[in-house]
């Protein structure tokens, strides 16, 4: 291709690209936002059930409105159940007849109202077995197999149980950050689990302690399962075994005992649901400034002079908003949230000594200005109120500099006339920033879904220009 042809070819490519680019409409910020809002959220898909789990679920969920069987042959009773549930059923009639040749002709009478398919099948097997033998069923490849308990117990298989919710309840979450509250600047910089309120103990969970408690719960759960489900079937007396993979229990057992294990775990989870441990709540907080007149007006509007005081959202919007925050957590879980900004400050200095010189190395820390909040919400049994435990710290720089003298070392001038030098202390002046601290610690019962003024922050601000006092407003919403 000649140079002229190459030039023309390049020009055509540029024109084509420019044309394509010109066909694409330019999206404004409003159009992008509208497109994003129109996109429906994708709901997480539930895990796909195996064919055996689908049959188990159908047995649990399917309800038969009415059963009226009077003197019906045992074999016809099984056919009745097969027709009403549309499930595949196989009966070891040859094995059963070897025990009792007339078992298929037994007369069965069952009269019930609404009953689940699983409960009805158990009743049928109990009636057929009568006093001669114990019958049960298991599910294999989507087929319900009916035989004697002794025959079914010859088959063991492994099943995986996710017990993470039973081993690890919601963990308390500390304020974990390299940015420290101003009143913690001189503490160990490597201990990042900081409590806002000083106390003899800590509500927060140490990581090693969490692992230790988790292992204790795992062993207690295994002991409970062994003691509740045919104790003699477990190793070394029997063939049943436990294996562990992270938060999973891999159990090798018979079908009947697997069913008992599932029922036991469901009862444990039902107890946790009753305590509402895993019910989610959302905590909204506002830090506002109110004058004495504004506080009095809020009290008159709410019909209550004391704090806590329920206020409306419209009144909240009128207030001087300083900070606001929101966090989602579990019921009875300690969590923390903060707002504001960070600033590097000098908190001290270390001497750096050389052979004929001395210097200083400033100690620099990142400090947090603004509100920091620790809180725990406990839903009351009525479901209409919550108990809120909270510790709040609000800090801000005062803008005042204090000059601080540090003795860092000694001058070491050269000796004159063979005499030893006179050691003179060396002092260095550094600027230290001052802070103001205001705190609030309280336990209060408040209604759900309503903003409540829970209290004012106490402490000297050190700045007369601050004006009105700071108050904390909290609203708690609970998931249905």
C-alpha positions in Angstrom: 0.0 0.0 0.0 1.4 3.4 -1.0 1.8 6.2 1.5 -1.0 8.1 -0.2 -3.4 5.2 0.2 -2.3 4.8 3.8 -3.1 8.4 4.5 -6.6 8.1 2.9 -7.2 4.8 4.8 -6.3 6.5 8.1 -8.6 9.4 7.4 -11.5 7.1 6.7 -10.9 5.2 10.0 -10.8 8.5 11.9 -14.1 9.7 10.3 -15.8 6.3 11.1 -14.7 6.4 14.7 -15.8 10.0 15.0 -19.2 9.1 13.5 -19.7 6.2 15.9 -18.8 8.5 18.8 -21.2 11.1 17.6 -24.1 8.6 17.5 -23.7 7.9 21.2 -25.9 10.4 23.1 -24.2 12.2 25.9 -25.7 11.2 29.3 -26.3 13.8 31.8 -26.0 13.2 35.6 -29.9 13.2 35.8 -30.2 10.6 33.1 -27.5 8.3 34.7 -29.3 8.7 38.1 -32.7 7.9 36.5 -31.2 4.8 34.8 -29.8 3.6 38.0 -33.0 4.0 39.9 -35.0 2.2 37.2 -32.7 -0.9 37.5 -34.5 -3.3 39.8 -32.3 -4.8 42.6 -31.4 -8.5 42.0 -32.7 -10.6 44.9 -30.3 -13.3 46.1 -31.3 -16.7 44.8 -31.9 -19.4 47.4 -29.6 -22.4 47.2 -30.9 -25.1 44.9 -32.3 -28.1 46.7 -31.3 -31.7 45.8 -34.0 -34.1 44.7 -34.1 -35.7 48.1 -34.4 -32.3 49.8 -37.2 -31.4 47.5 -39.1 -34.6 48.5 -38.5 -33.8 52.2 -39.7 -30.3 51.8 -42.8 -31.5 50.0 -43.6 -33.9 52.9 -43.3 -31.1 55.4 -45.2 -28.4 53.5 -48.0 -30.5 51.8 -51.2 -30.4 53.9 -54.0 -32.9 53.3 -57.3 -31.3 54.3 -59.1 -34.5 55.5 -58.4 -38.2 55.9 -61.2 -40.7 56.4 -59.9 -44.2 56.0 -62.0 -47.0 57.5 -61.0 -50.6 57.3 -58.8 -50.0 54.3 -56.2 -52.6 53.3 -52.6 -51.6 54.2 -51.5 -51.8 50.5 -54.5 -49.7 49.5 -53.6 -47.2 52.2 -50.1 -46.7 50.7 -51.8 -46.2 47.3 -54.1 -43.6 48.8 -51.1 -41.7 50.2 -49.3 -42.0 46.8 -52.2 -40.5 44.9 -52.7 -37.6 47.3 -49.1 -36.6 47.4 -47.9 -37.5 43.9 -44.7 -39.0 45.3 -42.7 -42.0 44.3 -43.0 -44.7 46.9 -41.4 -48.1 47.1 -42.4 -50.7 49.7 -40.3 -53.8 50.6 -43.5 -56.0 50.6 -41.4 -59.2 50.2 -39.3 -58.4 53.2 -42.4 -57.4 55.2 -44.4 -60.5 54.2 -41.4 -62.6 55.2 -42.1 -61.3 58.7 -45.9 -61.4 58.4 -47.5 -62.8 55.3 -50.8 -61.1 56.0 -49.4 -57.6 56.5 -50.5 -56.3 53.1 -54.2 -57.2 54.0 -54.2 -55.5 57.4 -57.3 -53.3 57.9 -56.3 -49.7 58.6 -58.6 -47.0 60.1 -57.3 -43.4 60.2 -59.5 -40.3 60.7 -58.0 -36.9 60.9 -58.6 -33.3 59.9 -55.8 -31.2 58.4 -52.5 -33.0 58.6 -49.1 -32.8 57.0 -48.0 -35.5 54.6 -45.0 -36.4 56.8 -47.3 -36.8 59.9 -49.8 -38.9 57.9 -47.1 -41.2 56.5 -45.8 -41.8 60.1 -49.4 -42.7 61.2 -49.8 -45.1 58.3 -46.5 -46.9 59.0 -47.4 -47.0 62.7 -50.8 -48.6 62.0 -49.3 -51.1 59.5 -46.5 -52.2 61.8 -48.9 -52.5 64.7 -47.3 -54.7 67.4 -45.4 -57.0 65.0 -42.6 -54.8 63.7 -41.4 -51.2 63.5 -41.6 -49.5 60.1 -40.0 -46.4 58.9 -39.0 -44.7 55.6 -36.1 -43.0 54.0 -35.6 -41.0 50.9 -33.1 -42.1 48.2 -32.8 -40.5 44.8 -36.2 -38.9 45.2 -38.0 -42.2 46.1 -39.6 -42.9 49.5 -38.5 -46.4 50.6 -40.5 -48.1 53.2 -39.1 -51.0 55.2 -38.4 -52.2 58.7 -36.2 -50.0 61.0 -33.6 -52.8 61.2 -33.2 -52.9 57.5 -33.1 -49.2 57.0 -30.5 -48.8 59.8 -28.1 -50.9 57.8 -27.6 -47.9 55.5 -25.6 -44.9 56.7 -24.6 -41.8 54.7 -22.9 -38.5 55.3 -24.8 -35.2 55.4 -23.4 -31.7 55.8 -24.9 -29.3 58.4 -24.1 -25.6 58.4 -24.1 -24.6 62.1 -22.4 -21.2 61.8 -25.3 -19.4 63.3 -25.2 -21.7 66.4 -21.4 -21.4 66.8 -21.0 -17.7 66.2 -23.7 -15.4 67.5 -23.5 -11.7 66.5 -20.1 -10.4 67.6 -19.7 -7.1 69.4 -17.9 -4.7 67.0 -15.5 -2.2 68.6 -14.3 1.1 67.3 -11.3 -0.2 65.3 -9.2 2.5 63.7 -5.8 4.1 63.7 -7.7 7.4 64.4 -8.0 7.7 68.1 -10.3 9.8 70.3 -8.4 12.8 71.8 -8.6 11.4 75.3 -6.7 8.2 74.2 -3.7 9.8 72.6 -1.2 8.6 75.2 -2.4 4.9 75.2 -0.8 2.0 73.5 -0.9 2.9 69.7 -1.0 -0.8 68.8 -4.2 -1.5 70.8 -6.8 -0.5 68.3 -9.9 -1.8 70.1 -10.9 1.4 71.8 -13.8 1.9 74.1 -15.3 5.4 74.3 -16.3 5.1 77.9 -13.7 4.1 80.4 -14.6 1.1 82.5 -13.0 -1.8 84.4 -14.2 -4.3 81.8 -14.8 -4.3 78.0 -18.0 -5.2 76.3 -16.0 -6.0 73.1 -15.0 -9.5 72.2 -11.3 -10.3 71.9 -10.5 -12.2 68.8 -8.8 -15.1 70.5 -11.6 -15.2 73.1 -14.1 -15.4 70.3 -12.3 -18.4 68.8 -12.1 -20.1 72.2 -15.8 -19.6 72.8 -16.6 -20.9 69.3 -14.6 -24.1 69.9 -16.4 -24.6 73.2 -19.8 -24.2 71.5 -18.8 -26.7 68.8 -17.9 -29.3 71.4 -21.0 -28.6 73.4 -23.2 -29.0 70.3 -21.5 -32.3 69.3 -22.0 -33.6 72.9 -25.7 -32.5 72.7 -26.2 -34.3 69.4 -24.6 -37.5 70.6 -26.6 -37.5 73.8 -29.9 -36.8 72.1 -29.6 -39.1 69.0 -29.1 -42.8 69.7 -26.0 -42.5 71.9 -24.8 -46.1 71.2 -24.7 -45.5 67.4 -21.7 -43.2 67.6 -18.1 -44.2 67.3 -16.5 -46.3 68.9 -19.7 -48.2 69.8 -21.2 -47.7 66.4 -20.4 -46.5 62.9 -21.7 -42.9 63.1 -19.0 -40.2 63.1 -18.4 -36.5 63.2 -16.1 -34.5 60.9 -15.6 -30.7 61.0 -14.9 -28.3 58.1 -14.9 -24.7 59.3 -18.5 -24.0 60.5 -19.8 -27.2 58.9 -20.5 -30.5 60.6 -20.2 -33.5 58.4 -22.2 -36.3 60.1 -22.3 -39.9 59.0 -25.6 -41.5 60.3 -28.7 -43.4 59.4 -31.5 -41.6 57.7 -33.7 -41.8 60.7 -31.1 -40.3 63.0 -30.3 -37.6 60.4 -34.0 -36.6 60.7 -33.7 -36.4 64.5 -30.5 -34.2 64.1 -32.4 -31.8 61.8 -35.2 -31.6 64.3 -32.8 -30.9 67.2 -31.0 -28.1 65.3 -34.3 -26.6 64.3 -35.4 -26.4 67.9 -32.1 -24.7 68.8 -32.6 -22.1 66.0 -36.2 -21.6 67.1 -35.0 -20.8 70.6 -32.6 -18.2 69.1 -35.4 -16.7 67.0 -37.5 -16.4 70.2 -34.7 -14.4 71.7 -34.5 -12.4 68.5 -30.7 -12.6 68.4 -30.6 -12.4 64.6 -33.3 -9.8 64.1 -31.8 -6.7 62.4 -32.2 -3.2 63.7 -31.2 0.2 62.2 -30.0 2.9 64.6 -30.2 6.5 63.4 -28.5 9.3 65.4 -28.5 13.1 65.2 -26.4 15.5 67.1 -28.2 18.9 67.3 -27.7 22.2 69.0 -30.6 23.5 71.0 -31.0 26.7 73.0 -33.0 26.7 76.3 -36.0 28.2 74.5 -35.9 25.6 71.7 -35.7 22.8 74.3 -38.6 24.3 76.2 -40.6 24.5 73.0 -39.9 20.9 72.2 -41.1 19.9 75.7 -44.3 21.8 75.3 -45.0 20.3 71.9 -44.3 16.8 73.2 -46.3 17.3 76.4 -43.4 16.2 78.5 -40.9 18.3 80.3 -38.3 15.6 81.1 -35.9 13.7 78.9 -36.2 11.3 77.0 -38.5 13.3 74.8 -40.2 12.1 71.5 -39.9 14.7 68.8 -41.3 14.8 65.3 -39.2 14.7 62.1 -40.4 18.1 61.2 -39.1 19.5 64.5 -35.9 17.7 64.0 -35.3 19.3 60.6 -35.7 22.8 62.1 -32.9 22.1 64.7 -29.3 23.1 64.1 -27.9 19.8 62.8 -24.2 19.2 63.7 -23.8 15.5 62.7 -25.9 12.6 61.8 -25.2 8.9 61.3 -26.9 5.5 60.7 -25.8 1.9 61.3 -27.5 -1.5 60.8 -26.8 -4.3 63.3 -28.3 -7.2 65.1 -30.4 -7.2 68.3 -28.3 -7.1 71.5 -25.1 -6.4 69.5 -22.7 -3.7 70.6 -21.7 -1.6 67.6 -19.9 1.8 67.1 -20.2 4.6 64.6 -18.4 7.9 64.2 -18.5 11.0 62.1 -16.3 14.0 61.7 -12.7 14.4 60.6 -9.2 13.4 61.5 -6.1 15.6 62.1 -2.5 14.9 62.8 -1.3 16.3 66.0 2.0 16.3 67.9 1.6 14.7 71.3 5.2 14.6 72.4 8.8 14.1 71.3 11.6 11.6 71.7 15.3 12.5 71.9 17.6 11.4 69.0 21.2 11.4 70.1 24.2 11.3 67.8 27.9 11.4 68.6 28.2 15.2 68.7 24.6 16.3 68.2 21.1 15.9 69.7 17.7 16.3 68.1 14.1 15.5 68.6 11.7 13.1 66.9 8.1 14.3 67.2 5.4 11.8 68.2 2.6 12.2 65.8 -0.9 10.7 66.1 -4.0 10.9 64.1 -6.9 12.2 66.3 -10.6 12.2 65.6 -12.8 15.3 65.9 -16.5 15.0 66.0 -18.9 12.5 67.6 -18.2 8.9 68.4 -20.9 6.6 69.6 -21.1 3.1 71.0 -24.6 1.6 71.4 -26.5 -1.6 71.9 -30.2 -2.0 71.1 -32.3 -4.7 72.9 -35.8 -5.3 71.6 -38.4 -5.8 74.3 -40.8 -8.7 74.2 -43.7 -6.4 73.4 -42.1 -5.5 70.1 -43.1 -1.9 70.5 -40.1 -0.5 72.5 -36.4 -1.0 72.7 -33.8 -0.5 75.4 -30.9 1.6 74.1 -27.5 1.6 75.9 -25.2 4.2 74.5 -21.9 6.0 75.2 -21.2 9.2 73.2 -18.1 11.3 73.0 -18.0 14.6 71.2 -14.6 16.3 70.8 -13.4 19.4 68.9 -10.2 21.4 68.8 -10.2 24.7 70.6 -7.7 26.4 68.5 -5.6 27.3 71.5 -1.9 26.4 71.4 0.0 25.5 74.6 3.7 25.8 74.3 5.4 22.9 76.1 9.0 22.7 77.0 10.8 19.4 76.7 14.2 18.5 78.1 15.8 16.5 75.4 19.5 16.2 76.2 22.7 18.2 76.9 25.0 20.4 74.9 28.4 18.9 74.3 30.8 21.7 73.2 34.4 20.8 72.4 36.8 20.9 75.4 39.0 24.0 75.7 42.3 24.0 77.4 42.1 20.3 78.2 39.2 20.9 80.6 35.9 18.9 80.5 33.0 20.8 79.0 30.1 22.1 81.1 26.9 20.1 80.4 24.0 22.5 79.9 20.4 21.2 79.5 18.8 21.7 76.1 15.1 22.6 76.0 12.9 22.6 73.0 9.4 24.2 72.8 6.6 22.5 70.9 3.1 23.5 70.3 0.4 21.2 71.8 -3.2 21.4 70.6 -6.0 21.6 73.2 -9.3 19.8 72.9 -12.8 20.0 74.4 -14.7 16.8 75.4 -18.4 16.4 75.9 -19.9 13.0 76.9 -23.2 11.2 77.3 -23.7 7.7 78.8 -27.2 6.5 79.4 -29.6 3.5 79.3 -33.0 4.5 78.0 -36.3 2.8 76.9 -37.7 4.4 73.8 -40.5 3.5 71.3 -39.7 2.1 67.9 -39.8 4.1 64.7 -39.8 7.5 66.5 -36.9 10.0 66.9 -36.3 10.5 70.7 -34.2 13.2 72.3 -32.3 11.0 74.8 -30.1 13.5 76.6 -27.6 16.3 76.4 -23.9 16.1 76.3 -22.1 17.1 79.5 -18.7 18.6 79.9 -16.8 21.9 79.5 -16.4 23.0 76.0 -13.8 25.6 76.8 -15.1 27.9 74.1 -17.7 30.5 74.9 -18.6 30.8 71.2 -20.1 27.3 71.2 -23.5 28.7 72.2 -26.5 26.3 72.5 -25.9 22.9 74.1 -25.5 19.7 72.2 -28.3 17.0 72.4 -28.4 13.5 71.0 -31.5 12.2 69.1 -31.9 8.5 68.5 -34.4 6.5 66.3 -34.5 2.7 66.1 -36.2 0.7 63.3 -36.5 -3.1 63.5 -36.9 -5.5 60.6 -40.2 -7.3 60.4 
